[in-house]
Every structure is written in C-alpha cells, then in structure tokens.
Amino acid sequence: MRKRERENPCDVCGHYHKYEEGEVCGVCGHRVPAASERAIHQSSAFPSEILKDFLYLGSYDNASRGEILKAIGVTHILNTVPACQNLYKNSFTYYCLQDDKILQFDEAMQFLEQCDKEKARVLVHCMLGKNRSPAIVIGYLMKSKGWRLAQSSQWVKDRRPVMELSSAVCQQLLEYEQKLFGTNEGMPVQPIFPPESVPSFGFGFPTSANVSPAPMFNQPTTASIFERTSLNTSGSDFVFGAERNLEQRMMENPAFVFQPNGSEAPMDSS
C-alpha cells in the first residue's frame, strides 16, 4: 500500500486529512486525483487565476463546479453570456450581462469594483472562457491598473493561453481603450527603423573617403561623341581603317596600285 499523505490538503475541499491518491475524500466526497491526473484536472476543472486571491477567469464548465469554486474561495460570479444559466443562486452572488453581442463594460466594471471593495473572490466566465470573458477581464485591468490594451491582453494571455479574441471583440476593446485613455494604442507592431539606422553591409572593408558619387539619371552630363561631331560634316570626309592606310601608302609610294582582288602590285613601268 502506498504511503498516505498528511501534509497536502485535498485538491477540492482544501482540508488536511489522511488520504491516498485515487481514494475518495472522506470530507468533501470527491475522489482525490492521482499525480498523473492532476495536470489535466487543473487545466480542465479549475479556472485561471488572473489577480491573486481576487479575479478568476474560466468557462461555463468551471462555473458549474460549485464545490471547486467554494474550495478556492469564489463567492461572486460574473456571467457574460445571457444563454448560460446561473446554476447556484443560493450559493453565489451572480451578475449576468444581458447583451450577447455588445460587451457592457461599464456594468461589468461596476460589479467587479464592488467585489474588490468587499474583498470577494469573483469568477468571470463565458461559454468556453476564450473570448467574451477574457475581454471583460482585459477591460477591468485597463481601468483598475491603468494598463494599455496590449499590456492587459498579454497579462491575460500568459495566464490563460486558450484565449482567442474575435475581431468584433477586439474592436470593442479598442473602443473601450480610447474611451479610457483618449487615444488608441492598439496591439504592438514591429518598429520601423529610420533610414539612417539601417546597417550597411560593407563586409568588413573600410569605407573610402574619396568615393565617387553614384551617377544621377536625367541630369545634364558632358556631351557624347555624336553631339561633339559637327552636323555639317559629310560622309565623304570620313576615312575608315584600311582605306585610310591604303591612301597613305599610295601617296608615300606611287609604285603600288591596289588590285580589284584586294592584293597590292607594283605599277607597270612601261
């Protein structure tokens, strides 16, 4: 038989008592999960703690586990989905948002602020704990902590990785941020570097101080060889390669004459 543990409280009721993993708790009646089951149990049954000993975020399944909520000290529940029933009206103080499309931030903030004043622990939930309820919690962080939307969203995402905000909910959060702060910061974007801060790729070679500037197009430059040639020059004035050499040789030595087959022969002396 495995050794019984006395130093660890029950995962559900929180009482210290003799138990063995896998046995049914003698105080609260729940089966104590084994060590291999606790990670799954924690992620599925327990809500996410956003602010220590105060604000919890979860799903409708979390809200339906009354014994677990009592074990962690939750006394108030903010239901963000009108279609979800409030199951334990005799055990918890409920507040339900009535609009299933538009998030009523002001009403939700009043309820959460009242819970904070009373030092009560509150669960905010929607159907899956991914969209509407995280948005309300993000809105509360912006108002109570003075954090901008990006910081508040990252805080909630770190503590509840399954958060997936829809585009409609994101737009409502942007509008609520603008209402609170007067300006809209939105989500963080990649910085755009100014041209002078972009590194140059010199491959380790030193830069010469006498580097000629790159040529500029569409700028006046020196005239080309065609522009320097006079427009009145006739074609007969041009003498090309072999023809110029032959004429020069004939003037220097009249004894040579050019034959039609391209060969050179001495002139007839008779």
Residue frames as qw, qx, qy, qz and C-alpha x, y, z in Angstrom:
[[0.000, 0.890, 0.457, 0.000, 0.00, 0.00, 0.00],
 [0.388, 0.553, -0.030, 0.737, 1.25, 3.44, -0.84],
 [0.317, -0.229, -0.489, 0.780, 2.14, 5.84, 1.90],
 [0.036, -0.847, -0.526, -0.070, -0.67, 8.10, 2.95],
 [0.325, 0.342, -0.046, 0.880, -0.07, 11.85, 2.81],
 [0.288, -0.727, -0.539, 0.313, -0.95, 14.18, 5.66],
 [0.303, -0.431, 0.017, 0.850, 0.98, 17.29, 4.60],
 [0.015, -0.062, -0.513, -0.856, -1.04, 18.03, 1.45],
 [0.444, 0.266, 0.432, -0.738, -4.62, 19.34, 1.52],
 [0.537, 0.434, 0.722, 0.045, -7.42, 17.92, -0.59],
 [0.232, 0.051, 0.446, 0.863, -7.40, 19.41, -4.10],
 [0.160, -0.561, -0.624, -0.520, -11.15, 20.05, -3.92],
 [0.452, -0.798, -0.385, -0.104, -12.16, 20.95, -0.38],
 [0.191, 0.750, -0.334, 0.538, -8.79, 22.15, 0.91],
 [0.723, -0.615, 0.184, -0.255, -9.00, 20.23, 4.20],
 [0.183, 0.538, -0.811, 0.140, -6.00, 18.44, 5.67],
 [0.846, -0.180, 0.329, -0.378, -6.78, 14.79, 6.34],
 [0.447, -0.273, 0.824, 0.215, -5.50, 11.30, 5.68],
 [0.767, 0.525, 0.102, -0.356, -5.97, 10.24, 2.10],
 [0.564, -0.203, 0.668, 0.440, -4.33, 8.20, -0.58],
 [0.226, 0.386, -0.431, -0.784, -4.13, 9.13, -4.23],
 [0.331, -0.052, -0.823, -0.458, -7.09, 7.67, -6.07],
 [0.147, -0.385, -0.847, 0.335, -9.27, 7.36, -2.94],
 [0.155, -0.745, -0.441, -0.476, -12.48, 9.23, -2.30],
 [0.079, 0.360, -0.393, 0.843, -12.06, 12.20, 0.03],
 [0.308, -0.414, -0.825, 0.230, -13.80, 11.50, 3.34],
 [0.049, -0.431, -0.335, 0.836, -14.64, 15.17, 3.89],
 [0.328, 0.425, -0.138, -0.832, -15.91, 16.52, 0.56],
 [0.779, 0.273, 0.514, -0.232, -16.73, 13.22, -1.15],
 [0.593, 0.736, -0.256, -0.203, -14.61, 13.81, -4.25],
 [0.956, 0.012, 0.060, 0.286, -12.03, 11.37, -5.50],
 [0.284, -0.816, 0.326, 0.383, -8.53, 12.63, -4.96],
 [0.760, 0.626, -0.161, -0.057, -6.77, 12.59, -8.36],
 [0.875, -0.174, 0.131, 0.432, -3.50, 10.79, -8.80],
 [0.298, -0.633, 0.238, 0.673, -0.35, 12.75, -9.57],
 [0.297, 0.046, 0.696, 0.652, -0.57, 11.85, -13.27],
 [0.062, 0.676, 0.689, 0.254, -4.10, 13.22, -13.40],
 [0.231, -0.709, -0.322, 0.583, -3.54, 16.48, -11.58],
 [0.155, -0.259, 0.340, 0.891, -2.22, 18.48, -14.55],
 [0.105, -0.332, -0.735, -0.582, -5.27, 17.54, -16.60],
 [0.272, -0.668, -0.671, 0.172, -7.54, 18.12, -13.64],
 [0.240, -0.552, -0.138, 0.787, -6.11, 21.57, -13.01],
 [0.045, -0.128, 0.452, 0.882, -6.42, 22.69, -16.63],
 [0.215, -0.342, -0.758, -0.512, -9.98, 21.41, -17.13],
 [0.394, -0.634, -0.664, 0.046, -11.74, 21.89, -13.81],
 [0.379, -0.621, -0.251, 0.639, -10.10, 24.92, -12.26],
 [0.309, 0.931, 0.170, 0.094, -10.46, 28.48, -13.58],
 [0.622, 0.333, -0.133, 0.696, -7.41, 30.63, -14.36],
 [0.394, -0.758, -0.277, 0.440, -6.29, 33.00, -11.62],
 [0.415, 0.736, 0.134, 0.518, -5.75, 36.46, -13.14],
 [0.050, -0.680, 0.352, -0.642, -5.25, 38.52, -9.98],
 [0.382, 0.048, -0.855, 0.347, -4.19, 36.64, -6.89],
 [0.096, -0.341, -0.785, 0.508, -6.97, 35.87, -4.41],
 [0.260, 0.446, 0.215, -0.829, -9.43, 38.05, -6.31],
 [0.592, 0.519, -0.135, -0.602, -10.08, 37.63, -10.04],
 [0.502, -0.077, 0.846, 0.160, -10.59, 34.31, -11.81],
 [0.483, 0.448, -0.332, -0.675, -11.36, 33.60, -15.45],
 [0.333, -0.068, 0.940, 0.031, -12.99, 30.48, -16.83],
 [0.266, -0.087, -0.732, -0.621, -15.63, 28.68, -18.83],
 [0.692, -0.286, -0.102, -0.654, -19.21, 27.60, -18.18],
 [0.835, -0.068, -0.539, 0.086, -17.81, 24.23, -17.13],
 [0.349, 0.152, -0.542, 0.749, -15.74, 25.97, -14.46],
 [0.336, -0.253, 0.162, -0.893, -18.80, 27.88, -13.30],
 [0.805, -0.196, -0.344, -0.442, -20.77, 24.63, -12.98],
 [0.703, -0.021, -0.621, 0.345, -18.32, 23.11, -10.48],
 [0.389, -0.817, -0.065, -0.420, -19.69, 24.63, -7.31],
 [0.845, -0.500, -0.031, 0.187, -17.54, 22.61, -4.91],
 [0.701, 0.148, 0.038, 0.697, -14.33, 23.66, -6.65],
 [0.069, 0.705, 0.089, 0.701, -15.37, 27.31, -6.65],
 [0.613, -0.759, -0.045, -0.216, -16.08, 27.10, -2.93],
 [0.886, -0.236, -0.029, 0.398, -12.74, 25.40, -2.36],
 [0.531, 0.234, 0.044, 0.813, -10.82, 28.29, -3.93],
 [0.166, -0.441, -0.404, 0.784, -12.97, 30.86, -2.14],
 [0.050, -0.213, -0.453, -0.864, -15.09, 32.22, -5.00],
 [0.115, 0.442, 0.694, -0.557, -18.26, 33.93, -3.77],
 [0.387, 0.675, 0.104, -0.619, -19.29, 36.06, -6.78],
 [0.540, 0.149, 0.708, 0.431, -19.77, 35.11, -10.44],
 [0.281, 0.600, -0.113, -0.740, -19.95, 37.43, -13.45],
 [0.611, 0.296, 0.718, 0.157, -21.73, 35.65, -16.30],
 [0.024, 0.465, -0.307, -0.830, -21.01, 37.31, -19.67],
 [0.175, -0.049, -0.811, -0.557, -23.34, 35.08, -21.74],
 [0.554, -0.087, 0.186, -0.807, -27.12, 35.51, -21.27],
 [0.807, 0.060, -0.460, -0.367, -27.76, 31.97, -22.55],
 [0.461, 0.138, -0.796, 0.367, -25.72, 30.40, -19.73],
 [0.607, -0.648, -0.368, -0.277, -27.80, 29.54, -16.69],
 [0.080, -0.589, 0.558, -0.578, -26.81, 30.66, -13.21],
 [0.664, -0.088, -0.738, -0.087, -26.76, 27.25, -11.51],
 [0.538, -0.312, -0.635, 0.458, -26.15, 28.04, -7.84],
 [0.083, -0.692, -0.126, -0.706, -28.10, 31.17, -7.00],
 [0.689, -0.695, -0.139, -0.152, -28.32, 30.15, -3.34],
 [0.842, -0.305, 0.004, 0.446, -24.55, 29.73, -3.03],
 [0.478, -0.027, 0.190, 0.857, -23.04, 32.56, -5.12],
 [0.166, 0.754, 0.204, -0.602, -23.81, 36.18, -5.93],
 [0.558, 0.308, 0.593, 0.492, -24.43, 36.41, -9.68],
 [0.225, 0.710, 0.002, -0.668, -24.42, 39.23, -12.17],
 [0.611, 0.268, 0.668, 0.330, -25.29, 38.46, -15.79],
 [0.036, 0.356, -0.305, -0.882, -24.69, 40.70, -18.81],
 [0.576, 0.460, 0.545, -0.399, -27.84, 40.92, -20.91],
 [0.544, 0.729, -0.209, -0.360, -26.45, 41.69, -24.37],
 [0.890, -0.076, 0.406, 0.190, -24.99, 38.73, -26.27],
 [0.670, 0.596, 0.151, 0.416, -23.28, 40.89, -28.94],
 [0.142, 0.781, -0.200, 0.574, -22.14, 44.14, -27.33],
 [0.610, -0.169, -0.579, 0.514, -19.96, 43.83, -24.24],
 [0.290, -0.880, -0.191, -0.323, -21.34, 46.02, -21.48],
 [0.574, 0.244, -0.454, 0.636, -18.04, 47.14, -20.00],
 [0.162, -0.489, 0.252, -0.819, -19.44, 49.82, -17.69],
 [0.807, -0.378, -0.041, -0.452, -21.89, 47.46, -15.97],
 [0.915, 0.006, -0.337, 0.220, -19.28, 44.73, -15.65],
 [0.382, 0.401, -0.405, 0.728, -16.75, 47.19, -14.18],
 [0.440, -0.522, 0.171, -0.710, -19.23, 48.31, -11.51],
 [0.937, -0.263, -0.128, -0.190, -19.81, 44.72, -10.42],
 [0.821, 0.154, -0.330, 0.441, -16.08, 43.88, -10.33],
 [0.130, 0.515, -0.324, 0.783, -15.21, 47.08, -8.47],
 [0.664, -0.495, 0.088, -0.554, -17.85, 46.25, -5.87],
 [0.967, -0.105, -0.218, 0.084, -16.34, 42.77, -5.49],
 [0.566, 0.365, -0.358, 0.647, -12.93, 44.36, -4.97],
 [0.235, -0.569, 0.245, -0.749, -14.28, 46.66, -2.27],
 [0.840, -0.369, 0.070, -0.391, -15.85, 43.71, -0.47],
 [0.143, -0.553, 0.821, -0.013, -12.60, 41.69, -0.77],
 [0.853, 0.150, 0.409, -0.289, -14.60, 38.97, -2.51],
 [0.273, -0.261, 0.797, 0.471, -13.24, 36.46, -4.99],
 [0.617, 0.528, 0.167, -0.559, -15.03, 36.58, -8.31],
 [0.513, 0.035, 0.761, 0.396, -15.18, 34.32, -11.36],
 [0.422, 0.576, -0.137, -0.686, -15.75, 35.86, -14.79],
 [0.454, -0.004, 0.864, 0.219, -16.91, 33.29, -17.32],
 [0.563, 0.355, -0.263, -0.699, -18.40, 32.79, -20.78],
 [0.955, 0.104, -0.049, -0.274, -19.13, 29.54, -22.61],
 [0.912, 0.201, -0.197, 0.298, -15.51, 28.49, -23.29],
 [0.536, -0.756, 0.057, 0.371, -13.53, 31.14, -21.45],
 [0.655, 0.076, 0.364, 0.658, -11.79, 32.23, -24.65],
 [0.231, 0.488, 0.382, 0.750, -13.50, 35.35, -25.97],
 [0.252, -0.780, -0.269, -0.506, -16.12, 37.36, -24.09],
 [0.693, -0.700, -0.136, 0.108, -14.98, 36.75, -20.52],
 [0.686, -0.122, 0.044, 0.716, -11.28, 37.43, -21.29],
 [0.195, 0.564, 0.230, 0.769, -12.33, 40.70, -22.92],
 [0.450, -0.820, -0.208, -0.285, -14.16, 41.79, -19.76],
 [0.777, -0.497, -0.036, 0.386, -11.13, 40.89, -17.66],
 [0.550, 0.205, 0.157, 0.794, -8.83, 42.81, -20.03],
 [0.069, -0.739, -0.245, -0.624, -11.15, 45.81, -19.75],
 [0.633, -0.758, -0.158, -0.005, -11.01, 45.60, -15.96],
 [0.745, -0.239, 0.037, 0.621, -7.20, 45.56, -15.98],
 [0.328, 0.472, 0.206, 0.792, -7.13, 48.62, -18.21],
 [0.283, -0.785, -0.196, -0.515, -9.44, 50.54, -15.90],
 [0.731, -0.678, -0.074, 0.016, -8.20, 49.37, -12.50],
 [0.780, -0.289, 0.150, 0.534, -4.46, 49.10, -13.24],
 [0.125, 0.881, -0.143, -0.434, -4.15, 51.85, -15.85],
 [0.486, -0.206, 0.715, 0.458, -2.57, 49.40, -18.30],
 [0.414, 0.424, -0.355, -0.723, -2.98, 49.82, -22.02],
 [0.899, 0.179, 0.013, -0.400, -4.70, 47.22, -24.16],
 [0.675, 0.464, -0.571, 0.060, -1.52, 45.48, -25.31],
 [0.051, 0.392, -0.774, 0.494, -0.17, 45.00, -21.80],
 [0.633, -0.082, 0.454, -0.621, -3.53, 43.89, -20.37],
 [0.883, 0.286, -0.190, -0.320, -4.05, 41.40, -23.21],
 [0.533, 0.442, -0.692, 0.201, -0.60, 39.91, -22.71],
 [0.251, -0.328, 0.690, -0.594, -1.19, 39.59, -18.96],
 [0.799, 0.060, 0.300, -0.517, -4.38, 37.59, -19.51],
 [0.804, 0.433, -0.373, -0.162, -2.88, 35.54, -22.35],
 [0.237, 0.485, -0.781, 0.314, 0.02, 34.47, -20.15],
 [0.333, -0.138, 0.747, -0.559, -2.38, 33.18, -17.51],
 [0.707, 0.332, 0.545, -0.303, -4.96, 31.73, -19.86],
 [0.183, -0.333, 0.673, 0.634, -3.24, 30.61, -23.10],
 [0.285, 0.399, 0.846, 0.209, -6.50, 29.36, -24.65],
 [0.162, 0.713, 0.246, -0.636, -7.72, 32.96, -25.03],
 [0.328, 0.201, 0.635, 0.669, -8.82, 33.67, -28.61],
 [0.173, 0.573, 0.288, -0.747, -10.44, 37.07, -29.14],
 [0.500, 0.584, 0.589, 0.250, -12.68, 37.54, -32.15],
 [0.309, 0.271, 0.203, 0.889, -12.30, 40.55, -34.43],
 [0.283, -0.726, -0.375, -0.502, -15.58, 42.02, -33.15],
 [0.670, -0.678, -0.230, 0.196, -14.45, 41.76, -29.53],
 [0.611, -0.098, 0.046, 0.784, -11.05, 43.24, -30.38],
 [0.097, 0.523, 0.286, 0.797, -12.75, 46.22, -31.97],
 [0.487, -0.776, -0.307, -0.257, -14.86, 46.76, -28.83],
 [0.727, -0.472, -0.122, 0.484, -11.72, 46.61, -26.70],
 [0.439, 0.196, 0.156, 0.863, -10.04, 49.21, -28.92],
 [0.169, -0.680, -0.307, -0.644, -13.05, 51.50, -28.50],
 [0.657, -0.709, -0.256, 0.030, -13.03, 50.96, -24.74],
 [0.680, -0.187, -0.033, 0.709, -9.31, 51.77, -24.59],
 [0.197, 0.416, 0.208, 0.863, -9.96, 55.01, -26.46],
 [0.425, -0.749, -0.335, -0.384, -12.75, 55.82, -24.04],
 [0.738, -0.584, -0.186, 0.283, -10.48, 55.30, -21.03],
 [0.614, -0.342, 0.138, 0.698, -7.27, 56.91, -22.28],
 [0.220, 0.831, 0.031, -0.510, -8.43, 59.27, -25.03],
 [0.313, 0.622, -0.610, -0.378, -6.03, 57.75, -27.54],
 [0.975, 0.089, 0.085, -0.185, -5.90, 54.36, -29.17],
 [0.209, -0.665, 0.699, 0.160, -2.65, 52.47, -28.77],
 [0.875, 0.284, -0.236, -0.312, -3.85, 49.09, -30.00],
 [0.967, -0.156, 0.118, 0.163, -1.70, 46.00, -30.31],
 [0.354, -0.694, 0.430, 0.457, 2.11, 46.22, -30.51],
 [0.779, 0.627, 0.021, -0.009, 3.63, 46.36, -34.00],
 [0.812, -0.017, 0.088, 0.577, 7.13, 45.85, -35.32],
 [0.159, -0.804, 0.025, 0.572, 9.20, 49.06, -35.12],
 [0.652, 0.700, 0.162, 0.243, 10.04, 50.85, -38.35],
 [0.625, -0.391, 0.078, 0.671, 13.69, 51.86, -38.44],
 [0.219, 0.909, -0.053, -0.351, 14.63, 55.31, -39.82],
 [0.791, 0.583, -0.139, 0.120, 16.86, 55.19, -42.90],
 [0.157, 0.773, -0.532, 0.307, 19.94, 56.35, -41.00],
 [0.582, -0.452, 0.604, -0.305, 19.65, 53.48, -38.51],
 [0.964, 0.233, 0.046, -0.120, 19.62, 50.73, -41.11],
 [0.572, -0.545, 0.504, 0.350, 23.00, 48.96, -41.03],
 [0.546, 0.688, -0.371, -0.302, 25.08, 48.97, -44.19],
 [0.964, -0.055, 0.239, 0.098, 26.65, 45.79, -45.48],
 [0.200, 0.873, -0.434, -0.101, 30.34, 46.58, -46.03],
 [0.973, 0.082, -0.194, 0.089, 31.56, 43.02, -45.39],
 [0.752, -0.521, 0.024, 0.403, 34.33, 44.37, -43.15],
 [0.584, 0.328, 0.161, 0.725, 36.06, 46.54, -45.78],
 [0.193, -0.518, -0.229, 0.801, 36.91, 50.14, -44.79],
 [0.357, 0.830, 0.429, 0.017, 34.94, 52.82, -46.48],
 [0.517, 0.146, 0.152, 0.830, 36.99, 55.13, -48.70],
 [0.044, -0.653, -0.298, 0.695, 36.67, 58.83, -48.07],
 [0.126, 0.461, -0.379, -0.793, 37.02, 59.64, -51.79],
 [0.382, 0.306, 0.866, 0.104, 34.23, 57.52, -53.12],
 [0.098, -0.019, -0.403, -0.910, 32.73, 58.98, -56.27],
 [0.514, 0.217, 0.453, -0.695, 29.04, 59.61, -56.00],
 [0.473, 0.295, 0.818, 0.142, 26.69, 57.37, -57.91],
 [0.047, 0.093, 0.459, 0.883, 25.58, 58.76, -61.27],
 [0.329, 0.441, 0.499, -0.669, 22.34, 60.63, -61.27],
 [0.319, 0.385, 0.756, 0.423, 19.92, 59.93, -64.06],
 [0.123, 0.845, 0.468, 0.228, 18.16, 62.68, -66.00],
 [0.325, -0.828, 0.037, 0.456, 20.95, 65.11, -65.11],
 [0.508, 0.841, -0.183, -0.030, 22.99, 67.18, -67.66],
 [0.799, -0.340, 0.339, 0.362, 26.34, 65.49, -68.40],
 [0.130, -0.545, 0.509, 0.654, 29.19, 66.02, -70.86],
 [0.686, 0.490, -0.135, -0.520, 28.24, 65.76, -74.48],
 [0.875, -0.001, 0.472, 0.107, 28.64, 62.40, -76.20],
 [0.396, -0.250, 0.571, 0.674, 30.95, 61.85, -79.18],
 [0.277, 0.536, 0.696, 0.390, 27.96, 62.14, -81.51],
 [0.045, -0.940, -0.311, 0.130, 26.95, 65.51, -80.09],
 [0.353, -0.693, 0.266, 0.569, 30.55, 66.81, -80.47],
 [0.452, 0.115, 0.654, 0.596, 30.61, 65.93, -84.17],
 [0.188, 0.338, -0.098, -0.917, 29.59, 68.76, -86.46],
 [0.611, 0.438, 0.592, -0.291, 26.23, 68.23, -88.10],
 [0.487, 0.779, -0.148, -0.366, 27.57, 69.69, -91.40],
 [0.230, -0.487, 0.805, 0.250, 30.19, 67.02, -91.85],
 [0.781, 0.322, -0.269, -0.462, 29.53, 64.93, -94.96],
 [0.954, -0.153, 0.257, -0.034, 30.02, 61.21, -95.16],
 [0.787, 0.536, -0.132, 0.275, 32.82, 61.58, -97.71],
 [0.004, 0.829, -0.418, 0.372, 35.02, 63.30, -95.13],
 [0.744, -0.463, 0.444, -0.186, 35.26, 60.13, -93.06],
 [0.573, 0.488, -0.656, -0.053, 38.09, 57.74, -93.88],
 [0.865, -0.394, 0.203, -0.235, 37.98, 54.37, -92.12],
 [0.778, -0.414, 0.455, 0.124, 40.71, 51.89, -91.23],
 [0.723, 0.044, 0.532, 0.438, 42.04, 50.05, -94.35],
 [0.432, 0.792, 0.313, 0.298, 41.01, 52.78, -96.82],
 [0.155, -0.975, 0.159, 0.020, 42.93, 55.41, -94.88],
 [0.645, -0.479, 0.508, 0.309, 46.05, 53.19, -94.72],
 [0.690, 0.354, 0.502, 0.382, 45.95, 52.46, -98.48],
 [0.258, 0.934, 0.146, 0.200, 45.66, 56.10, -99.43],
 [0.359, -0.873, 0.306, 0.127, 48.56, 56.97, -97.20],
 [0.712, -0.227, 0.559, 0.359, 50.74, 54.23, -98.72],
 [0.592, 0.611, 0.408, 0.331, 49.90, 55.30, -102.28],
 [0.063, 0.992, -0.044, 0.099, 50.93, 58.85, -101.52],
 [0.491, -0.718, 0.461, 0.176, 54.17, 57.68, -99.97],
 [0.363, -0.251, 0.801, 0.405, 54.98, 55.13, -102.78],
 [0.589, 0.465, -0.062, -0.658, 53.27, 55.76, -106.19],
 [0.239, 0.346, -0.857, -0.299, 54.71, 52.47, -107.49],
 [0.119, 0.171, 0.954, -0.217, 51.99, 50.48, -105.77],
 [0.460, -0.077, -0.300, -0.832, 48.49, 50.14, -107.08],
 [0.497, -0.011, 0.712, -0.496, 45.51, 48.39, -105.49],
 [0.194, 0.006, -0.863, -0.467, 44.13, 45.38, -107.45],
 [0.627, -0.254, -0.200, -0.709, 40.42, 44.54, -107.50],
 [0.803, -0.185, -0.567, -0.015, 41.07, 41.16, -105.82],
 [0.595, -0.801, -0.009, -0.066, 42.39, 43.06, -102.78],
 [0.831, -0.181, 0.081, 0.520, 46.12, 42.42, -103.47],
 [0.027, -0.920, 0.169, 0.352, 48.78, 45.03, -103.93],
 [0.821, 0.220, 0.309, 0.427, 51.04, 45.00, -107.06],
 [0.285, -0.480, 0.191, 0.807, 53.71, 47.38, -108.46],
 [0.507, 0.744, 0.120, -0.418, 52.61, 49.59, -111.33],
 [0.814, 0.353, 0.296, 0.353, 53.83, 48.73, -114.90],
 [0.352, -0.625, 0.163, 0.677, 56.94, 50.76, -115.67],
 [0.368, 0.150, 0.612, 0.683, 56.41, 50.70, -119.45]]
